[in-house]
Amino acid sequence: MANPTIDWAAIDADPGFRELHGRKIRFLWGLMAFSVVYYFLLPIGAAYFTDLYRIKVWGAINVGLLFALSQFLVAWGIAFLYARKASQFDAMAEQIARKADALGGRQ
Amino acid sequence: MSKSTSTIACTLGLGTILLLGAEPAFAQAVAPQWRFLTFGVFAAIIGLTMYVTYRAAKRVKTSADFYAAGGGVSGLQNGWAIAGDYLSAASFLGIAGLISLYGYDGFMYSVGWLVAYITVLLVIAEPCRNIGKYTMGDILAFRNNPKTVKAFMAVSTITVSTFYLTAQMVGGGVLVKTLIGIDYQYSVIAVGILMLAYVIFGGMVATTWVQIIKAVLLVLASLIMVFMVWYQYGFGGPEYFQKVIGDPNIQARVAGLLGDAARNMTPEQLGQRFLEPGLYLKSPIDQISLGMALVLGTAGMPHILMRFFTVPTAQAARTSVIWAMAIIGGFYVLTLFLGTGAAMLVGPVNILAADRGGNMAAPLLAQFLGGGPDSMLGNLMLSFVAAVAFATIVAVVAGLVLAAASAMSHDIWVGIVKGEHATDAEETRAARICSLIVGALAITIGILAQGQNVAHLVALAFAVAASANLPVVLLTLYWKRCNTGGVVAGLVVGTLTAIGLVLVSPNMTYPLLVKAAQQKIIETSASRIEQLGADLAAARDPVVQEVIQKAVAAAQKAMTVAQAEIAKLGSNTTSLVGLEKPLFQLRNPGLISIPLGFLAVLLGSLFYRDKRAVDMWEELYVRSNTGIGRAKAAAH
């Protein structure tokens, strides 16, 4: 599996790869942090802000129910956002891979 | 292949005989005169999966085919298969049941199971696809000492899979017994034999297709039922929930749950309370602890991670998680209607009478929607839901067995015993033999654990995955200084603390506490019956009288159940590890064990020198981010 002709350190030091890495890390962990915080607000709110959850918004539908449903929309939204952003990452990764080919690294 | 074909035919015959011919111990759900419907639907679904296995068996030639379906599964297919792996009987029947019994809390509980996939999507799926080959051990072996980390990871994989497997086998045995009335042992053996047929003959190819078929059937069954429930209430959003809060079954249930606190509440307030938090999940800290185990544990589940080795590219891995999130999330939204629908149409009293965990909510709802226990359509629908639930258990168990067997054959036998020197034919044979061993083990454990409370084992599996597997995989992939020392420390500390904390937690049965709690139920029920008697004497309206009489019946039932519970405990006074009361107050150990797992990886790595882990870092990091090197490897 290992391909000795690829200079991994050179790719790692390549500005293109550094940029991909930096953008990816910021985007992914930022989104990850947001999703974790948003999710844990649900049980925390259910425990400590029960009165807020009880407020009726639309007939019998209350804030708590809407907040729980919003979790689904937010999760899907994150997936959608990532899918869009990831195609940019894919293009950058493809360029780096081609550069590796040019160096004669990939057979 | 003709030999395996005839063996498949024999297995199909044997499985069907076990299902059809076993003398019914007792029948609860399907009446005997409609039993033929159950057998017909079961035979059709089992036959379909067996046909798929037969087709798959012809395609499984190499170890790559057996472990990873040759990397030839598409993103969409893998998305359905992940959903199939994930939507176990616990979520299909369990969450619908929780919602039918506890309303809002049941629904809130389902959210964490979906959010878990954000972790899988963002930080796990693609790097794992680019770095791994067949097992979690492969990912760790990339830069750490291969033999050492494969040994520890294999043990952890087998541990997590066995916990999950035991819960599935015992739950499945009970479920099949309740649904179609065959003996517990026969159901466990039937599940085991079918699952082994899928895995041994068809490897990952058959397991993937069985998951897909089962997930499609599950979603289809739920869609039909939700349509039928909602149809009765005119497809309105607010109107539907207005019906929920106005329902006498639900109001009586909430009154029963709240006890004295419900005395001054109007029926409308009682119904509204069903849509508010706090009826089931009493401890917020425990909730957060479970949430952590779910959000981090799913991404450390061997049978879920294994699915990413079956797709050709990192892009396909990404697509598959997005599809899985759409399917799983959509399914949980449907369960909100299944659960509340069952609460209104079947009633919490009847759901509890059929199964104390609420697992029968969806099957009983199906029976009601088809026209009730005396109708042919009702029993056909019940049979269909039962068959889907059965297929669910078999499929999930198949995925788990494959994950455990791969760790055994690929990591331990080929990687350690043979020192990576095994021919492909030898490895494929070893993988089949290991599947047989794990399968036999699963059947044995399933039979031995009859009657045990295994519900906490699912939470424990997630806790171990989140405390041991996820920290080591995540830090191997993202932390430059992570090394063999950290991986070993993380796996050992994470696994042991998670298991240790559960052993001294309230999950275990503490006979003295159970007796006290049941005694309290008997007392409150008695006083409630007394109060209702007074209400009944005062009531003039026949509708009100009927409601009160129903509530009296419910209270009497609760009393009988509590008395039976006390009788069941006998003279035991201590838990499994000899405690009278729990030492650790949380049911879910994640809050403590997950940080400890991460800390162990950090400290272990800092106190250990491993040149290979440093040398391989750049290669791992470039590969995991770009897919260079791997993209060609899978294209065969």
Interface residues (C-beta under 8 A of the other chain):
Chain A: M1 A2 N3 I6 W8 A9 I11 D12 F17 L20 H21 K24 L28 W29 L31 M32 S35 V36 Y39 F40 L42 P43 I44 A46 A47 Y48 T50 Y53 R54 K56 W58 G59 A60 I61 N62 G64 L65 A68 L69 Q71 F72 A75 W76 I78 A79 F80 Y82 A83 A86 D90 A93 I96 A97 A100 R106 Q107
Chain B: Y104 D105 F107 M108 V111 G112 L114 V115 Y117 I118 T119 L121 L122 V123 K133 G237 P238 E239 F241 Q242 V244 I245 G271 Q272 L275 E276 P277 G278 L281 P284 Q287 I288 G291 V295 Q315 R318 T319 V321 I322 M325 A326 G329 Y332 V333 E618 E619 Y621 V622 R623 N625 T626 G627 I628 G629 A631 K632 A633
